[in-house]
Amino acid sequence: MKNIYKNIIKNILVIVVVLFSTVSISVPAYAQLTNAKNYACNGAGLDANACTGGGGGGISQLLTTILNTLSWVVGVVAVIMIIIAGFRYIVSGGEEAGVRGAKNAILYVVVGIVIVVLAQIIVQFVLKKSTGV
């Protein structure tokens, strides 16, 4: 039981590190995208209000971009982890410890996917209520 808590804490720390690394990558990319859009609008002779494209923009779009990027990364990692756990299951040769470890890995992947899906739902709900869209 103690190992389960260690694994859960380790997985949470990995998610937090991935989240913060995604934010540190996405914020400058978002700023460059905004600057490029403003440059294109100015080059076309349009002011910023006429060139919004109805996207809403701002912090809500940044949060949506970050969450979508994080969800994509978690999805890729989840697929890789399921493949690794399946390989561990096959290689275990029926040994109880190996089978249990592979099943636990698959369980942790499923729990991680559920957490990401719930995070998507909660953030989208909060953004809809806060922006009124």
N, C-alpha and C positions, 0 to 999 in steps of 0.2 A: 504494500500500500504506500510505503514511503517513496518508492521509486516512481509511482504514478504521479505524486505531487511534484517530485523533482522534474519529471518530464513535462508536466503542465506548466510549471514555472519557466522552464527552459523554452518551451514553445511560445509562451507569452512574451518573453524577452526577445525572441527572434522576430515576432510580429511587430513589436515596438521598434526594433532596430530597422526593420524593413520600412515601416511607416515613416520614421524620421529621415531615412535616406531617400525615400521617395519624395518627401516634402522638400528636401534640400536640392533635389534634382528638378522638381516640377516648378518651384517658385521662379528661378532664373529663366527657365524655358517659357513660362507664362509671361514674364516681363518682356522677353524678346519677341514673343508672338504679338503682344499688345503694341510694342514699338513698331513692328513690321506692319501691323494693320493700320496704325495711325499714319505711318509714312505713305502707305498705299492710298489712304483716303486723302491725304494732303496732295499727293501727286495727281489724283483724279480731280482735284479742285473741290472736294467735299469737306464739310466740317465734321467734327467728331460725332455730332448728333445725327447727321444724315447718313453716317456710315456705320451704324451700330449693327445692322443686320437683324435686329430684333432678338439677339441671343441673350440679352439680360446682362451678361458679363459680370465683372466684379468678383467678390469673394465667393459667391455661391458657385460660379462656374469653376473657379479654382479648386474649391472643395470637391466638386463633382469630378473634375479631372484627376485629382489626387486619389479619390476613392476608386474611380474606374481603373486607374493604373495599378493601385494596390490590389484590387480584385483580380486583375489580369495576372499579376505576378504570383499571387496566392494560388490561382488556378493552375498555372504552369508548374509551380512547386508541388501542388497536390498531385498532379498527374505523375510527376517524377517520383514522388514518395510512394504512391500506390504501386508503381512499377517495381521500385526497390523492395517494398514490402512483399509483393508477389514473388519476386525472385528469392527473397529470404525464406518465404513459406515453402517454395519448391525445394530449395537447397537444404532446408532443415531435415529432410528425410524422416519426418515423423517424430523427431525429437521434441519432447514437450516444451522445453524452454524456447527453442527456436520458433515453434509454431505459435506459442503465446506471445513472443516478441513481435512476430509479423502481424498477428491479429491486433495487438495493441497499437502498432504503427498505423494500420488501416483505420482503427477507431479514432486515433488522434487526427488523422487526415480528415475524416468525416466531421469530427467536432470542429476543426479549423474552418472547413467549408461552411458549416452552419453558422459559425460566428461571423464570417465575412458576409454571408447573405443577410444576416440580421443587421449587421452594420450598414450595409447598402440600404436596406429598408428604412432603418431609423434615420440615417442622414438624409435620404430623399424626402422623408416625411417632414423632418425639421426644416429643410430648405424650402419645401412647398409652403409650409405654414409661415415661415419668416419672410419670404419674398412675395407671398400672395399670388403666386402663379398657379 
